Amino acid sequence: MFGIFIKPYYQLSAIQIIVSLFVLIFFATACDKAVFYNETVHLKNDDWNATDTLFYSFYSKDTLTSYNFYFEVRNTTDYDLQNLYLFITAYYPGNSYSRDTAECILAAPDGKWYGKGMGKHKDNRFLFRKGVRFRKPGNYVVAVNQAIRKETLKGISDIGILIKKQDD
């Protein structure tokens, strides 16, 4: 009975198909309103040199909302360590800055990889700071360096930053 209201796709007009695709794409790509900032830097050839600094830049005018700050790490199974240490330098409006170190544990002591993904790549998200508030409106820059005592880390393919509104 309800089948009479649904046309097969080959009976739809070009405009109906275009509008349907537009609506589908809109809903598929609708962003999460809780996400304030999300950027990922891809490392060429899955290598991260000790001298390579990754920069993330964003503008904030909201000084009241609290955010959670995450690092997203994509590694390959070629990475030969259990963890990854990061040096983080945050530059704030007004020429001030802070430095910190973060540890990202990528594998269990028995060598089993943490994270999601099948095959060679594993994706992990690490909570770095909870309840971060931007004290001044303006431009913020986060600089990230690998802090492992190796000239080149093989098997790190992407490093990302995700800043989301803190859940109440």
C-alpha positions as CSV (number, residue, x, y, z in Angstrom):
1,M,0.0,0.0,0.0
2,F,2.8,2.5,1.0
3,G,4.8,1.5,-2.1
4,I,2.7,3.6,-4.4
5,F,4.1,6.8,-2.8
6,I,7.8,5.9,-3.4
7,K,9.1,6.1,-7.0
8,P,12.0,4.0,-8.1
9,Y,15.1,6.1,-8.5
10,Y,15.1,5.7,-12.3
11,Q,11.7,7.5,-12.4
12,L,12.9,10.5,-10.5
13,S,13.7,13.8,-12.3
14,A,17.2,15.2,-12.4
15,I,16.1,18.0,-10.0
16,Q,14.7,15.5,-7.5
17,I,17.9,13.5,-7.7
18,I,20.1,16.6,-7.2
19,V,18.0,17.8,-4.2
20,S,18.0,14.3,-2.7
21,L,21.8,14.1,-3.0
22,F,22.2,17.6,-1.5
23,V,20.1,16.7,1.5
24,L,22.0,13.4,1.9
25,I,25.4,15.2,1.7
26,F,24.2,17.9,4.1
27,F,23.2,15.4,6.8
28,A,26.2,13.2,6.2
29,T,28.6,16.1,6.7
30,A,26.7,18.0,9.4
31,C,29.2,19.0,11.9
32,D,29.0,18.2,15.6
33,K,28.0,21.4,17.3
34,A,30.1,20.5,20.3
35,V,33.3,20.6,18.2
36,F,35.0,24.0,18.5
37,Y,38.2,23.1,16.6
38,N,39.5,20.0,14.8
39,E,42.6,19.9,12.7
40,T,44.9,17.1,11.7
41,V,48.4,17.3,10.2
42,H,49.6,14.5,8.0
43,L,53.2,13.5,8.4
44,K,54.8,12.7,5.0
45,N,56.0,9.0,4.7
46,D,54.8,8.4,8.3
47,D,58.0,10.0,9.6
48,W,58.2,12.6,12.3
49,N,61.6,14.3,12.6
50,A,62.7,15.7,15.9
51,T,63.1,19.1,14.2
52,D,59.6,19.2,12.7
53,T,57.1,21.4,14.6
54,L,53.4,21.0,13.9
55,F,51.3,24.2,14.2
56,Y,47.6,24.5,15.0
57,S,46.0,28.0,14.9
58,F,42.5,29.1,15.8
59,Y,40.6,32.2,17.0
60,S,38.4,32.2,20.1
61,K,36.2,35.0,21.3
62,D,34.3,32.9,23.9
63,T,35.8,33.3,27.4
64,L,33.0,31.6,29.3
65,T,32.7,28.1,27.8
66,S,34.8,25.2,29.1
67,Y,36.3,22.9,26.6
68,N,38.0,19.5,26.6
69,F,41.3,19.3,24.7
70,Y,42.3,16.1,22.9
71,F,45.2,14.8,20.8
72,E,44.4,12.4,18.0
73,V,47.2,10.1,17.0
74,R,47.3,7.9,14.0
75,N,50.2,5.4,14.0
76,T,51.1,2.4,11.9
77,T,52.1,-1.0,13.1
78,D,55.6,0.0,12.0
79,Y,55.9,2.2,15.1
80,D,58.4,0.4,17.3
81,L,57.5,1.9,20.7
82,Q,54.7,1.5,23.2
83,N,54.2,5.3,23.8
84,L,54.6,8.7,22.2
85,Y,55.7,11.8,24.2
86,L,54.7,15.3,22.9
87,F,56.1,18.7,23.8
88,I,53.2,21.2,23.6
89,T,53.7,25.0,23.5
90,A,50.5,27.1,23.6
91,Y,50.8,30.7,22.6
92,Y,48.0,33.0,23.9
93,P,46.8,36.5,23.0
94,G,49.0,39.1,24.6
95,N,52.3,37.4,23.9
96,S,52.2,34.8,26.7
97,Y,52.7,31.1,26.4
98,S,52.9,27.9,28.4
99,R,54.7,24.6,27.8
100,D,53.8,21.1,28.8
101,T,54.5,17.4,28.0
102,A,51.9,14.7,27.2
103,E,52.3,11.0,27.0
104,C,50.2,9.0,24.6
105,I,50.2,5.2,25.2
106,L,49.7,3.5,21.9
107,A,50.2,-0.2,22.9
108,A,49.8,-2.5,25.8
109,P,52.9,-3.9,27.5
110,D,52.4,-7.2,25.6
111,G,52.6,-5.2,22.3
112,K,48.8,-5.3,21.5
113,W,47.9,-2.0,19.8
114,Y,45.3,0.3,21.3
115,G,42.9,2.3,19.2
116,K,40.5,1.8,16.4
117,G,41.3,0.6,12.9
118,M,42.0,-2.4,10.9
119,G,45.2,-3.4,9.2
120,K,48.2,-1.2,9.5
121,H,46.8,2.0,10.9
122,K,45.5,2.6,14.4
123,D,43.6,5.7,15.6
124,N,43.7,6.9,19.2
125,R,42.2,9.9,21.0
126,F,43.8,11.1,24.2
127,L,42.3,13.6,26.6
128,F,45.0,16.2,27.3
129,R,43.1,18.9,29.3
130,K,39.6,19.0,30.7
131,G,37.7,22.2,31.4
132,V,40.0,24.5,29.4
133,R,38.7,28.1,29.1
134,F,40.2,30.7,26.8
135,R,40.9,33.7,29.1
136,K,41.2,36.3,26.4
137,P,39.6,36.6,23.0
138,G,42.1,36.4,20.2
139,N,44.4,34.1,18.2
140,Y,45.7,31.0,19.8
141,V,48.6,28.8,18.4
142,V,49.5,25.4,19.6
143,A,52.9,24.0,18.6
144,V,53.6,20.3,18.9
145,N,56.9,18.5,18.8
146,Q,57.7,14.8,19.3
147,A,59.6,14.3,22.5
148,I,61.1,10.9,21.9
149,R,64.9,10.8,21.9
150,K,65.1,9.6,18.3
151,E,66.0,11.8,15.3
152,T,63.1,10.3,13.3
153,L,60.0,8.5,14.5
154,K,58.8,6.0,11.9
155,G,55.2,4.9,12.0
156,I,53.5,8.1,13.1
157,S,51.3,9.3,10.2
158,D,48.9,11.9,11.7
159,I,48.7,14.2,14.7
160,G,45.5,16.1,15.3
161,I,44.0,18.4,17.9
162,L,40.3,18.3,18.8
163,I,38.7,20.9,21.1
164,K,35.1,20.1,22.1
165,K,32.7,21.9,24.4
166,Q,32.8,20.2,27.8
167,D,29.7,18.2,28.6
168,D,27.7,19.6,31.6
